[in-house]
């Protein structure tokens, strides 16, 4: 028998205490089971927890840990393959065939990431052939673990489709998070003591209700058509919240109170369904909207304690090595697990995590189960990834208790086209049945479509003669070209995600204040400001692009409808020297031009036009809606390749901390204490650059963690951010500049 009393799982903690292996296995198993019980995989997760570190019974691994404590060098002693190979032996070699994958893949990947089943099975077979004595040790250890803990035998139906792929991901997530939390409890128990002390969703609803009552009283003092429609939208959200979990559409015109009413629906929907839901997750396409939405939710919901997590950027911890030194472990433990009751994040963060095979990203996935998931500005999802994206969403709704809200003013008709099989035969309930009437009543702008092209100097002259105007262009290159063409024209502003989040907040505050004070503001931007950003210009120029982008840009015009007798002006134009992103964006622009010529610009006030527009777009893109064949990779359980191919932003990005306000002092705290709390505090001062740009900017980048986290030591410009050469990753969510 294996003598567990002498075996340890990690080096000593700060208090000098040992982390006994038997205790670690038990703690991880119990915690993983509690996480996975939300989706009926508790028994499976318990087995994974008991077996994940079985390889630490290896005398070489125990010697390795002792050497680390004594600062002596020692060869690495990989341990994850032990438990994985053992389950492969029990199930495959014992003729239970495919069942090994649910067990062995998560165990084998809990440090280095989920592998493809074909490659993993080869490694397991080789390990078992080469190490018969180790197999006997594992059999002995497992016999003792069974006697101590009597684990319940897992039961599940093997389905060779995407349901299986998602189940493996979810139990992998439960295992990784439990392992990280148990390890944190050993190394830094004082932090673990503070974890999980969040207010209940019912308490958050009470805070929301009190704030909403104050807002409604203020609105009653100033009756208007806008306030009346906002109240109707709010009441419709409360009515729809009583529905059973499923898929919902929240279709609201710009200025109709979608952000606040969507939160009301989510809170009440969770409560009305007897608290079956654990949290609310809001995913938005741009970091510029995250800043605004998280701030609004925090003002409503937070008192003395934080309960809204604003998650911009992912710190990717190197996962290739089974490192056990405390510094590496602290980096791992600082990755995000979305344990807060309200999460505000990007669609990039959400979906690239759902398709990632890396433990640091996958850690959070089990906390998506039994959540109300709001996809705001859902029309921005890249068409070339729609089939796998909708496939994952359908799995979450059907098998993980998620209620999905598709929120936008321009609904993309996912459930109304034959080209998107994952959403066929799904009932998407309209939260606001009278939305079409609201669009008609909230006509705030006049559209003008100019078929003739304008060069930069001509456009610049028009802009110079306007006191308050926003220009939205299709590429960053075009935006900078227009700024250059305007020369010394005063009061030029340019927003970009190459400014850190805190900097963008400050710039938006300045722009809004100037707008309110009737001072000159000439904002030139790409698409990053047009979806959800709370700006209110009297005049907006929008370069011809996809139809939904045009209408979203118009949402920044006459947003508050301060004068019900005066409409804003939206000019749709074609820049003579401008570029246009290729692929789906270019096809969308072509379809928009055809529909504007067919119906005229006034038809843009009719929300039903988007059913035809998106049907035409999806028809044009039919063969490219899963351009990377990711659904096939999911069926084949090829996790590394699916992770590699699924990219909302075509190139990998890395976080860079910039020198803005008190960023450096927070960075110093982070380096002293690499906790999730300090990483969260650092988020507003992070800008993402492409990984391929690291070499270009090497002289201005100070590495903080193995080419996965940097400090920007070059000039940080008040207008252009870290560099006017760098490409803005957020722009590429919807385009390829």
CORUR-V714372 format. One record per backbone hydrogen bond with DSSP energy under -0.5 kcal/mol. CO is the residue of the C=O (numbers start at 1). NH is the residue of the N-H. E is the energy in kcal/mol with one decimal. If there is no record, write none. Layout:
{{CO	NH	E} {CO	NH	E}}
This chain:
{{2	4	-1.2} {3	6	-1.3} {4	7	-1.6} {7	21	-2.0} {10	19	-0.6} {13	16	-2.0} {17	13	-1.8} {18	20	-0.8} {19	9	-3.5} {19	10	-0.7} {20	24	-2.2} {21	25	-2.8} {22	26	-1.9} {23	27	-2.9} {24	28	-2.6} {25	29	-2.2} {26	30	-2.6} {27	31	-2.3} {28	32	-2.9} {29	33	-2.2} {30	34	-1.9} {31	35	-1.9} {32	36	-2.6} {33	37	-1.6} {35	38	-1.0} {36	39	-1.7} {36	41	-2.2} {37	40	-1.4} {41	45	-2.4} {42	46	-2.1} {43	47	-1.8} {44	48	-2.1} {45	49	-2.4} {46	50	-2.1} {47	51	-1.8} {48	52	-1.8} {51	54	-1.8} {53	56	-2.0} {54	57	-1.8} {55	58	-1.5} {58	61	-0.8} {58	62	-1.9} {59	63	-2.3} {60	64	-2.1} {61	65	-2.3} {62	66	-1.9} {63	67	-2.3} {64	68	-1.9} {65	69	-2.0} {66	70	-1.3} {67	72	-3.3} {68	71	-1.4} {79	55	-0.6} {79	82	-1.3} {79	83	-0.7} {80	84	-1.4} {81	85	-2.6} {82	86	-2.3} {83	87	-2.0} {84	88	-2.1} {85	89	-2.6} {86	90	-2.7} {87	91	-2.3} {88	92	-2.0} {88	93	-1.3} {91	96	-3.6} {91	97	-0.6} {92	95	-1.7} {96	99	-1.6} {97	100	-1.3} {98	101	-1.8} {99	102	-0.6} {99	103	-0.6} {100	103	-0.6} {100	104	-3.5} {101	105	-1.4} {103	107	-1.5} {104	108	-2.8} {105	109	-1.8} {106	110	-0.5} {107	110	-1.1} {108	112	-0.5} {109	113	-1.9} {116	120	-2.3} {117	121	-2.4} {118	122	-1.5} {119	123	-1.8} {120	124	-2.5} {121	125	-2.4} {122	126	-2.2} {123	127	-2.4} {124	128	-2.5} {125	129	-2.2} {126	130	-2.3} {127	131	-1.3} {131	135	-1.7} {132	136	-1.6} {133	137	-1.7} {134	138	-2.2} {135	139	-2.4} {136	140	-2.0} {137	141	-2.5} {138	142	-2.9} {139	143	-2.0} {140	144	-1.7} {141	145	-2.4} {142	146	-2.5} {143	147	-1.7} {144	148	-2.1} {145	149	-2.7} {146	150	-2.3} {156	158	-0.5} {157	159	-0.5} {158	160	-0.5} {159	161	-2.1} {159	164	-0.5} {161	164	-1.0} {161	165	-1.4} {162	166	-2.2} {163	167	-2.0} {164	168	-2.4} {165	169	-1.7} {166	170	-2.6} {167	171	-2.4} {168	172	-2.1} {169	173	-2.4} {170	174	-2.2} {171	175	-2.3} {172	176	-2.7} {173	177	-2.7} {174	178	-2.0} {175	179	-2.6} {176	180	-2.7} {177	181	-2.7} {178	182	-2.5} {179	183	-2.1} {180	184	-2.6} {181	185	-2.2} {182	186	-1.2} {183	187	-2.4} {184	188	-3.3} {187	14	-0.9} {188	191	-1.4} {188	192	-1.4} {189	193	-1.8} {190	194	-0.6} {191	194	-0.9} {192	195	-1.2} {194	197	-0.9} {196	198	-1.6} {200	204	-2.0} {201	205	-2.3} {202	206	-1.6} {203	207	-1.9} {204	208	-2.6} {205	209	-3.3} {206	210	-2.1} {207	211	-2.0} {208	212	-3.0} {209	213	-2.5} {210	214	-1.5} {211	215	-1.9} {212	216	-2.8} {213	217	-2.0} {214	218	-1.9} {215	219	-2.1} {216	220	-2.1} {217	221	-1.2} {218	222	-0.7} {219	222	-0.7} {220	223	-0.6} {224	228	-2.0} {225	229	-2.3} {226	230	-2.5} {227	231	-1.9} {228	232	-2.0} {229	233	-2.7} {230	234	-2.3} {231	235	-2.6} {232	236	-2.3} {233	237	-1.9} {234	238	-1.8} {235	239	-2.2} {236	240	-2.6} {237	241	-1.4} {239	242	-1.2} {240	243	-2.1} {246	404	-2.3} {247	429	-2.4} {248	406	-3.1} {249	251	-0.7} {249	431	-3.0} {250	252	-0.7} {250	408	-2.1} {253	256	-2.0} {257	261	-2.3} {258	262	-2.4} {259	263	-1.3} {260	264	-1.9} {261	265	-2.5} {262	266	-2.2} {263	267	-2.6} {264	268	-2.4} {265	269	-3.0} {266	270	-2.0} {267	271	-1.9} {268	272	-3.4} {269	273	-1.3} {270	275	-1.5} {270	276	-0.5} {271	274	-1.4} {273	276	-1.1} {279	372	-2.1} {280	343	-2.8} {281	283	-0.5} {281	374	-3.2} {282	345	-2.7} {283	376	-2.2} {284	347	-2.1} {286	289	-0.8} {286	290	-1.6} {287	291	-2.2} {288	292	-1.0} {289	293	-3.3} {290	294	-3.0} {291	295	-1.6} {292	296	-2.1} {293	297	-2.7} {294	298	-2.5} {295	299	-2.2} {296	300	-1.4} {297	301	-2.9} {298	302	-2.3} {305	303	-0.8} {307	309	-0.6} {307	342	-1.5} {308	310	-0.6} {309	311	-0.8} {309	344	-3.1} {310	312	-0.8} {311	346	-0.7} {313	315	-0.5} {314	316	-0.8} {315	317	-0.7} {321	323	-1.5} {325	329	-2.2} {326	330	-2.5} {327	331	-1.7} {328	332	-2.0} {329	333	-2.7} {330	334	-1.3} {332	335	-1.6} {341	280	-2.7} {342	309	-3.0} {343	282	-3.0} {344	311	-2.6} {345	284	-2.4} {346	350	-2.4} {347	351	-2.6} {348	352	-2.2} {349	353	-1.1} {350	354	-1.8} {351	355	-1.3} {353	356	-0.7} {357	114	-2.2} {358	362	-2.7} {359	363	-1.8} {361	364	-0.8} {362	365	-1.8} {364	367	-1.5} {365	368	-2.3} {365	369	-0.7} {366	369	-0.6} {368	371	-0.9} {370	278	-3.4} {370	279	-0.8} {371	373	-0.7} {371	403	-1.9} {372	281	-2.6} {372	374	-0.6} {373	375	-0.6} {373	405	-2.9} {374	283	-2.8} {374	376	-0.9} {375	378	-0.7} {375	407	-2.3} {377	380	-2.0} {378	381	-1.6} {382	385	-1.8} {383	386	-1.7} {384	627	-1.5} {385	389	-2.2} {386	390	-3.2} {387	391	-2.1} {388	392	-2.2} {389	393	-2.0} {390	394	-2.5} {391	395	-2.0} {392	396	-2.3} {393	397	-2.1} {394	398	-2.8} {395	399	-2.4} {396	400	-1.3} {396	402	-1.7} {400	370	-2.9} {402	404	-0.6} {403	373	-2.9} {404	248	-3.0} {404	406	-0.5} {405	375	-3.0} {405	407	-0.8} {406	250	-2.7} {407	377	-1.3} {407	378	-1.5} {408	252	-1.1} {413	416	-1.4} {414	417	-0.5} {417	420	-0.8} {419	421	-0.6} {420	423	-1.5} {421	424	-2.0} {423	426	-0.9} {426	428	-0.8} {427	247	-0.7} {427	429	-0.7} {429	249	-2.9} {429	431	-0.5} {431	433	-0.6} {432	435	-1.5} {434	438	-1.5} {435	439	-2.1} {436	440	-1.7} {437	441	-2.3} {438	442	-2.0} {440	443	-0.8} {442	444	-1.0} {444	568	-3.2} {446	570	-2.6} {448	450	-0.6} {448	572	-3.4} {449	451	-0.7} {452	574	-0.7} {454	576	-3.9} {455	459	-2.5} {456	460	-2.9} {457	461	-2.1} {458	462	-1.7} {459	463	-2.4} {460	464	-2.6} {461	465	-1.1} {463	466	-1.8} {467	521	-2.2} {469	523	-2.3} {470	541	-3.0} {471	473	-0.5} {471	525	-2.6} {472	543	-2.6} {475	479	-1.8} {476	480	-2.7} {477	481	-2.0} {478	482	-2.4} {479	483	-2.1} {480	484	-2.5} {481	485	-2.2} {482	486	-1.4} {484	487	-1.2} {486	489	-2.3} {491	522	-2.3} {493	524	-2.9} {496	499	-1.5} {498	722	-1.2} {500	504	-2.4} {501	505	-2.2} {502	506	-1.9} {503	507	-2.4} {504	508	-3.1} {505	509	-2.4} {506	510	-2.1} {507	511	-2.7} {508	512	-2.8} {509	513	-2.3} {510	514	-2.1} {511	515	-2.3} {512	516	-2.6} {513	517	-2.0} {514	519	-3.0} {515	518	-1.2} {521	469	-2.4} {521	523	-0.5} {522	493	-2.8} {522	524	-0.5} {523	471	-3.0} {525	473	-2.8} {526	529	-1.1} {527	530	-1.7} {530	532	-0.7} {533	535	-1.8} {537	558	-2.5} {538	569	-2.2} {539	470	-1.8} {540	571	-2.6} {541	472	-2.7} {542	573	-1.7} {546	550	-1.7} {547	551	-1.9} {548	552	-2.2} {549	553	-2.4} {550	554	-2.0} {551	555	-0.9} {552	555	-0.6} {553	556	-1.9} {554	557	-1.9} {556	537	-3.0} {558	561	-0.7} {562	564	-0.5} {563	566	-2.0} {568	446	-2.7} {569	540	-2.6} {569	571	-0.5} {570	448	-2.4} {570	572	-0.6} {571	542	-3.1} {571	573	-0.6} {572	450	-2.9} {573	544	-2.9} {573	575	-0.5} {574	454	-2.2} {575	578	-0.7} {582	585	-0.9} {583	587	-2.1} {584	588	-2.7} {585	589	-2.1} {586	590	-2.1} {587	591	-2.5} {588	547	-0.5} {588	592	-2.3} {589	593	-2.3} {590	594	-2.0} {591	595	-2.3} {592	596	-2.5} {593	597	-2.0} {594	598	-1.7} {595	599	-3.0} {595	600	-0.6} {596	600	-1.7} {600	603	-1.2} {601	604	-1.8} {602	605	-1.6} {603	606	-1.8} {605	607	-0.7} {606	609	-1.7} {607	610	-1.5} {608	611	-1.1} {608	612	-0.9} {609	613	-2.3} {610	614	-2.6} {611	615	-1.9} {612	616	-2.3} {613	617	-2.4} {614	618	-3.0} {615	619	-1.9} {616	620	-2.2} {617	621	-1.8} {619	622	-1.1} {621	624	-2.8} {621	625	-0.5} {622	625	-1.0} {624	627	-1.1} {625	387	-2.2} {626	629	-2.1} {629	633	-1.2} {630	634	-2.3} {631	635	-2.1} {632	636	-1.6} {633	638	-2.7} {634	637	-1.5} {637	117	-0.9} {637	639	-1.2} {638	642	-2.1} {639	643	-2.3} {640	644	-2.0} {641	645	-2.3} {642	646	-2.1} {645	647	-1.1} {648	650	-0.6} {652	691	-3.0} {654	689	-2.2} {655	710	-1.9} {656	658	-0.5} {656	687	-2.8} {657	712	-3.2} {658	660	-1.4} {660	663	-1.6} {662	666	-1.7} {663	667	-2.5} {664	668	-2.3} {665	669	-1.7} {666	670	-2.4} {667	671	-2.4} {668	672	-1.7} {669	673	-2.6} {673	675	-2.5} {675	679	-2.0} {676	680	-2.7} {677	681	-1.8} {678	682	-1.5} {679	683	-1.0} {682	685	-2.1} {683	686	-1.8} {684	502	-2.6} {685	658	-2.4} {686	501	-0.5} {687	656	-2.5} {689	654	-2.8} {690	693	-1.3} {691	694	-1.6} {692	696	-0.5} {693	697	-2.4} {695	698	-1.1} {697	700	-2.3} {697	701	-0.5} {698	701	-1.1} {700	713	-3.0} {700	714	-0.9} {701	703	-0.6} {702	711	-2.2} {705	708	-2.5} {708	655	-0.7} {709	704	-3.2} {709	705	-1.5} {710	657	-3.1} {711	702	-2.8} {711	713	-0.7} {715	717	-0.7} {717	721	-1.4} {720	723	-0.8} {721	717	-2.9} {727	729	-0.8} {728	731	-0.9} {728	732	-0.8} {729	732	-0.8} {730	733	-1.4} {731	734	-1.2} {731	735	-0.7} {736	582	-0.5}}
